[in-house]
Amino acid sequence: MSPVDSRPAIFAFALFFSLLVSPIAVAQTVSKVDPRALAMGGGYVAVADGYAALQWNPAGLWVSGRKEAGLMLGSLSLEVGRWVESLRVAGGFSDELTNADASATLMSGSSGLTDERTFGIYVTSVRFGASFQQITYADEIASFIDGSVHIDTAALRTREYQVSAAHPLMQGRLVLGGSVKLVQAQGRLDGVSLDSLEGADLAAGKLLGLAHSGSVTSEDTVFGIDLGLLFMASSMLRIGAVVKNFNAPELDSSTKITPANEGQFRLPRQVRIGGMFLPHPQFSLTLDLDLVSGVFVQGARERREFGGGIQWSGDRIALRSGLLFDLKAIERRPMYTFGFGLSGETLRADLAGRWNPGRSGFGWTGSLAAEF
């Protein structure tokens, strides 16, 4: 048997990234709606199959050959750069940090509080899939106005109705995928002075509540496009790439409070590459990197992730762990991820968590999937 020519795959990847030559200053990390992905440090672009492919990489629909339905729920919150403790110091409620350290943290564009809540319903066949997802992002950052600390909050809730398809080429070694999404998006903005808060208010949960209860400043319905590639380099190596929100639609601010709010919210373009290495049938190693960084709302904190993990798979159980770094964070300490999966003949349940030593917030996500 003659070897398969890999030049079309190289050309496809070159063309894929040549489309990104235009400015891509705004982006956000791919939402971690699948617990298997979260548990492996977000290293999943080259791994995603089944219903997870609908969010991570539509080309992955073809990989598993399964027909399945999935249900997912998750909540991921994170304090970056001891932001809450710095607020407490600035408000006179703590002396754990020096005033200089607290001020530097609050003034940095790499600090803040973020939150992501996700819910999804998915149905897939071998090459096609459909889903409904609701994802709510929240960001809080501090600024100094007239010598006092002001907390600005922003939240973006999206309801996404998506259809996806994948098509193999080169005898299955190269897979192209794409998704079209109808997105109903709502943006909220609010702000509060630190002087108006009590010490008990300076907790991650209560501060995130300000973002979710802010005034509605943007509502719109737009179309989004996702593109994905998978290249099966060998039986042990797989390479993947995805561009989410390729058209990067900006949301109209028909209910904006002031003209300054116009154009603040958008569905940012997300570009991510990754790889999977299989040294043994029961072990897999993964690694992913965001190629761009940015935000979903102007003025919020940028994020750019680098991470990966390892998975051991048995007959009925799978164990996973990984490390995740935010390359834009003021402190680039690793976030530890972990999880497990249980599977039967037709049912599979997965659960994952994320732990950030010395920071507020424990993230988790879980899913249940059934083959049919």
C-alpha positions in Angstrom: 0.0 0.0 0.0 1.4 3.4 -1.0 1.8 5.9 1.8 -0.7 8.7 2.1 0.6 12.1 0.8 0.6 14.5 3.7 1.1 17.6 1.6 -2.7 18.4 1.5 -2.7 18.4 5.3 0.2 20.8 5.4 -1.6 23.1 2.8 -4.8 22.9 4.8 -3.2 24.0 8.0 -1.3 26.8 6.2 -4.5 28.0 4.6 -6.4 27.7 7.9 -4.0 30.1 9.7 -3.5 32.4 6.7 -7.2 33.3 7.3 -6.1 34.8 10.6 -3.7 37.3 9.2 -6.3 40.1 9.8 -6.1 41.7 13.3 -7.4 39.4 16.1 -6.8 41.6 19.1 -9.9 40.4 20.9 -10.4 36.8 21.9 -11.2 34.7 24.9 -10.3 31.2 25.9 -12.4 28.4 24.7 -15.2 27.6 27.1 -14.5 24.4 29.1 -17.9 22.9 28.9 -16.7 19.3 28.9 -15.4 17.8 32.2 -12.9 15.6 30.3 -11.3 18.7 28.8 -11.2 20.6 32.2 -9.7 17.6 34.0 -6.8 17.5 31.4 -5.9 21.1 31.8 -7.8 22.3 28.8 -5.7 20.2 26.4 -8.6 19.0 24.3 -8.6 20.5 20.8 -7.0 17.4 19.3 -8.9 15.0 21.6 -12.5 16.1 21.5 -15.0 13.6 20.0 -18.7 12.9 20.4 -20.7 15.8 21.9 -17.5 17.5 23.2 -16.5 18.2 19.6 -19.5 20.6 19.2 -17.8 23.0 21.6 -14.1 22.2 21.3 -13.5 21.3 17.7 -16.2 20.3 15.2 -13.7 18.2 13.2 -13.7 15.8 16.2 -17.3 14.6 15.3 -15.9 12.1 12.9 -13.3 10.6 15.3 -15.4 8.4 17.6 -18.1 7.2 15.2 -20.6 7.4 18.0 -24.2 8.5 18.1 -24.8 10.1 21.5 -26.8 12.6 23.5 -25.1 14.6 26.3 -26.1 16.9 29.1 -23.5 19.2 30.8 -23.5 21.6 33.7 -20.6 23.6 35.2 -19.4 26.6 37.2 -15.8 28.0 36.9 -14.8 30.9 39.0 -11.4 32.4 39.5 -9.7 35.2 41.4 -6.6 36.3 39.6 -3.7 38.1 41.4 -5.2 38.2 45.0 -7.8 40.7 43.7 -10.3 40.2 46.5 -7.7 40.5 49.3 -6.4 43.6 47.7 -9.8 45.1 47.8 -10.1 44.3 51.5 -6.8 46.0 52.1 -7.8 49.1 50.2 -11.0 49.2 52.1 -9.3 49.0 55.5 -10.7 45.5 56.3 -7.4 43.6 56.1 -3.6 44.1 56.5 -2.5 40.8 54.9 -0.9 42.7 52.0 1.0 46.0 52.0 -0.8 49.0 50.6 1.7 49.2 47.8 1.1 45.5 46.8 -2.6 45.9 47.0 -2.6 49.0 44.8 -0.3 47.4 42.2 -2.7 44.4 42.0 -5.8 46.6 41.7 -4.2 48.8 39.0 -2.9 45.8 36.9 -4.8 44.8 33.8 -3.8 41.2 34.7 -5.8 41.0 37.9 -9.5 40.6 38.5 -12.3 38.1 39.2 -13.8 35.9 36.5 -16.7 33.5 36.4 -18.1 31.1 33.8 -21.4 29.2 34.2 -22.3 26.7 31.5 -25.2 24.5 30.6 -25.5 22.4 27.4 -27.6 19.8 25.6 -26.0 17.9 22.7 -26.9 15.3 20.1 -24.4 13.9 17.6 -24.2 11.3 14.9 -21.0 10.2 13.1 -20.5 13.4 11.1 -23.2 15.7 12.3 -24.4 17.3 15.5 -26.6 19.9 17.1 -26.7 21.6 20.5 -28.1 24.2 22.7 -25.7 26.0 25.1 -26.1 28.7 27.6 -22.8 30.3 28.8 -22.5 33.2 31.1 -19.1 35.0 31.4 -18.4 37.6 34.1 -15.5 39.8 34.7 -14.7 42.3 37.5 -11.8 44.8 37.5 -10.9 47.7 39.7 -10.0 51.2 38.8 -9.0 54.4 40.6 -11.4 57.3 40.1 -10.6 60.6 42.0 -8.4 58.7 44.4 -10.9 56.0 45.4 -11.4 52.4 44.2 -14.2 51.8 41.8 -15.3 48.2 40.9 -16.5 47.8 37.3 -18.5 44.7 36.5 -19.5 43.1 33.2 -21.4 39.9 32.3 -22.2 38.4 28.9 -24.8 35.6 28.6 -25.1 33.7 25.4 -27.7 31.2 24.3 -26.3 29.3 21.3 -28.3 27.1 18.9 -25.7 25.2 16.9 -25.4 22.7 14.0 -22.1 21.1 13.1 -20.6 18.8 10.5 -17.3 17.1 9.8 -15.8 15.6 6.6 -12.7 13.3 6.3 -10.1 13.6 3.6 -6.9 11.8 2.8 -8.4 8.4 3.8 -9.4 9.8 7.1 -6.0 11.3 8.1 -7.3 14.9 7.7 -10.7 16.0 9.0 -12.4 19.3 8.3 -15.2 20.6 10.6 -17.5 23.5 10.9 -20.3 24.9 13.0 -22.9 27.6 12.4 -24.5 29.2 15.5 -27.5 31.4 16.1 -26.5 33.3 19.2 -28.8 35.3 21.5 -26.5 37.5 23.6 -27.2 39.8 26.5 -24.6 42.1 28.1 -24.7 43.7 31.5 -22.6 46.5 33.0 -22.5 48.0 36.4 -20.1 49.7 38.8 -19.8 50.4 42.5 -17.4 52.4 44.7 -15.4 50.5 47.3 -16.4 53.1 49.9 -20.0 52.0 49.6 -19.3 48.3 50.5 -18.9 46.6 53.9 -16.2 44.1 54.7 -18.7 41.2 54.4 -19.4 42.3 50.8 -15.8 41.8 49.7 -16.1 38.1 48.9 -15.8 36.4 45.5 -19.4 35.2 45.4 -21.0 38.5 46.3 -18.7 40.5 44.0 -19.6 38.2 41.1 -23.2 38.7 41.9 -22.8 42.4 41.1 -21.8 41.4 37.5 -24.7 39.0 37.0 -27.3 41.6 38.4 -25.9 44.6 36.5 -28.0 46.7 34.1 -28.7 45.3 30.7 -26.8 47.5 28.1 -26.7 45.2 25.1 -29.0 42.7 23.5 -28.6 41.2 20.1 -29.0 38.1 18.0 -26.1 37.2 15.7 -24.7 34.4 13.7 -21.3 32.8 14.5 -19.0 30.4 12.6 -16.6 27.9 14.1 -13.9 26.1 12.0 -11.8 23.1 13.0 -9.1 20.8 11.7 -7.7 17.5 12.8 -4.6 15.8 11.3 -3.9 12.1 12.2 -0.1 12.3 11.8 0.3 8.7 13.0 -1.4 6.1 15.2 0.3 7.8 18.2 0.1 11.5 17.3 -2.9 13.8 16.5 -2.8 17.5 15.9 -5.8 19.8 16.0 -6.7 23.5 15.5 -9.9 25.5 16.0 -11.1 29.0 15.3 -14.3 29.8 17.3 -16.4 32.8 16.4 -14.4 33.2 13.1 -16.5 36.2 12.1 -16.2 37.8 15.6 -19.6 39.5 15.5 -20.0 42.6 17.5 -23.2 43.1 19.5 -25.4 46.1 19.1 -26.2 48.2 22.2 -29.8 49.0 21.5 -30.5 49.3 25.2 -27.2 51.0 26.1 -27.1 53.4 29.1 -24.7 55.9 27.5 -23.1 56.1 24.0 -19.8 55.0 25.5 -21.3 51.5 25.9 -21.8 51.1 22.2 -19.8 48.2 20.7 -18.4 47.1 24.1 -19.6 43.5 23.9 -18.6 41.0 21.2 -18.3 37.3 20.6 -14.5 37.3 20.4 -12.5 35.2 17.9 -10.8 32.3 19.7 -7.8 30.6 18.1 -6.4 27.5 19.7 -4.0 24.7 18.7 -3.3 21.4 20.4 -1.9 17.9 20.2 -2.4 14.5 21.6 0.3 11.8 22.0 -0.6 8.1 22.7 2.4 6.3 24.1 0.2 3.4 25.2 -3.4 2.4 24.3 -4.4 3.2 27.9 -2.5 6.5 28.3 -2.9 9.8 26.4 -0.9 13.0 26.8 -2.4 16.4 25.6 -1.2 20.0 25.2 -3.1 23.1 24.1 -2.2 26.8 23.5 -4.3 29.9 22.8 -2.7 31.8 19.9 -4.5 35.1 20.8 -5.6 36.8 23.9 -8.2 39.4 24.7 -11.7 39.9 26.2 -15.4 39.7 25.5 -16.0 43.2 26.8 -13.8 46.3 26.3 -11.6 47.1 29.3 -11.9 43.7 31.0 -8.9 41.5 31.9 -7.3 39.5 29.1 -6.9 35.7 29.3 -4.6 33.4 27.3 -4.3 29.8 28.4 -1.6 27.1 28.1 -2.2 23.7 29.5 -2.4 20.0 29.2 -2.8 16.7 31.0 -2.7 13.0 31.1 -5.5 10.3 31.0 -5.5 6.7 32.0 -8.4 4.7 30.6 -9.5 1.3 31.9 -12.5 -0.8 30.9 -15.0 1.1 33.0 -13.1 4.0 34.6 -10.9 6.8 33.4 -8.6 9.0 35.6 -7.4 12.4 34.5 -5.2 15.2 35.7 -3.5 18.3 34.3 -2.0 21.8 34.8 -3.5 25.0 33.4 -1.7 28.3 33.1 -3.1 31.8 32.4 -0.3 33.5 30.5 -1.9 36.9 31.0 -2.3 36.6 34.8 -0.4 38.8 37.2 0.7 35.6 38.9 1.4 32.7 36.6 1.0 29.9 39.1 -0.5 26.7 37.8 -4.1 25.7 38.3 -4.5 22.1 39.1 -7.1 20.1 37.3 -8.4 16.6 37.9 -11.4 14.3 37.2 -12.7 10.9 36.5 -15.2 9.1 34.3 -17.4 6.0 34.7 -18.8 4.2 31.7 -21.2 1.4 31.0 -22.4 -0.2 27.8 -24.4 2.9 26.7 -24.0 5.4 29.5 -21.0 7.6 30.5 -20.7 10.0 33.4 -17.8 12.4 33.9 -16.8 14.9 36.7 -13.9 17.3 36.9 -12.6 20.1 39.2 -10.1 22.9 39.1 -8.2 24.1 42.2 -6.2 27.3 42.5 -3.8 27.3 45.5 -4.0 30.5 47.5 -6.9 31.9 45.4 -10.6 32.1 45.8 -12.8 29.9 43.7 -13.2 26.2 43.0 -14.4 25.3 39.6 -16.3 22.2 38.6 -18.2 20.7 35.7 -20.0 17.4 35.1 -21.8 15.6 32.3 -23.9 12.6 31.4 -23.9 11.0 28.0 -25.8 8.1 26.4 -25.2 6.3 23.1 -28.1 5.3 20.9 
